[in-house]
Amino acid sequence: MASNGAETAVVTKPKAKKLKPARKQVKPGEVVKTETPQTGKEYNIWYNKWAGGDREDNYSNKVKSQTRCNIKRDSGLTRANTTGMKYTCLFFARGCCPYGWECEYRHMLPDPNDTLPDSSKDCFARDKFADYRDDMGGVGSFNRQNRTLYVGRIKETGNGLETEEVVRRHFKEFGEIERDDSPSTHAVKVLQYRSVAFVTYKYEIHAQFAKEAMACQSLDNDEILNVRWATEDPNPVSKVAEKRRLEEMGQEAIKARMDPRIVDAMRAVRALEDGDILDDGGELVQEQADEGDDADGQPDTKRRKVEQEEAIPQPPQEPPQPAGLLSADTLEGLKYFAQIRQQNGAMPAKPRARPPAAPTGLSLADYGSDDDDD
């Protein structure tokens, strides 16, 4: 309450939600890894898989995952919040971490504002590779920023829009999905009658988390999803938009690292060169007069400067004629270096003594005679 009796409104800021310790998703030994019986006859130690048999696709014999991550229920504080570890627990994303608050990695959705220590690793601290695997699975590549996931083996329900809604409802839990101009306003594309969908996240780090969280999971029809990285979009419009987005991200990253005083100084210098006027905030002042004229109705400063330069006749410049063996540019360069050397006080180099001239004619005194008497 103020001293003059005037009522003051009390503004209460919403309290930040305090995270609780992360819970243990499973008990040790509760999850037993089960694999389908192999039909191959030979085990290839190079590719670490069975060769032969009647299996056509590596993803056709996948079994449904026994656990699933629930972000609202499973997120919490771990030892990583005190040690400064930036990476996320891989088993937390799969819903089967038995350590809970004792885990050395984070148990929460990755924050895109946090910079990872190594850009060649994903959010789970796994090393990326130069190229993608042939089946587009695995960790991924560090040569391209991929935010789109390929989701196969889905069971379509109704038309394409209904299936898109089902896919979006299950995948939005693990990150913000990119928005576009589609009827659903989200970048979720379903290839109808092909059981394939593409989900594009706003940040690559969320796509990495969702790929592991939704692998071998099901939507609403008890199917087993095949989640992999999507190949590059061949649409030229999408390529241009992605290139522009990466350029804007690079510019913002550079501005964040630069000193704002240097940015303001460079902006002021450019404004002086162009004849523009900046306000106190460093923004360009929009003049109220007609376009191209200043307040007095005269052409603006920049245009007047250009017109004055064009009005002054300049004599045609003749190309310098070479004199002797060296060109005019070479002679000017030699003069410039001579002046620098003279200003630095360097002693002129002493001329070397010329070697004695060789005797003219045949000098037979240096050779012995062919006579036997000598």
Secondary structure, DSSP 8 states (H G I E B T S, - for coil): --TTS---------------B---SS-TT-----------SEEETTTTEEESSS---TTTT----S----HHHH-BB-THHHHT---B-HHHHHT--S-GGG-SSBBS---TTS--S-TTB-TTS-B-BSS--TTS-SS-BSSS---EEEEES----SSHHHHHHHHHHHHGGGS-B---SSTTSSSEEEETTTTEEEEEBSSHHHHHHHHHHSTT---SS----EEEE------HHHHHHHHHHHHHHHHHHHHHHS-HHHHHHHHHHHHHHHT--B-TTS-B---SS-TTB-TTSSB-HHHHHHHHHHHS----------BTTB-HHHHHHHHHHHHHHHHTT--------------SS--GGGS--S-TT-
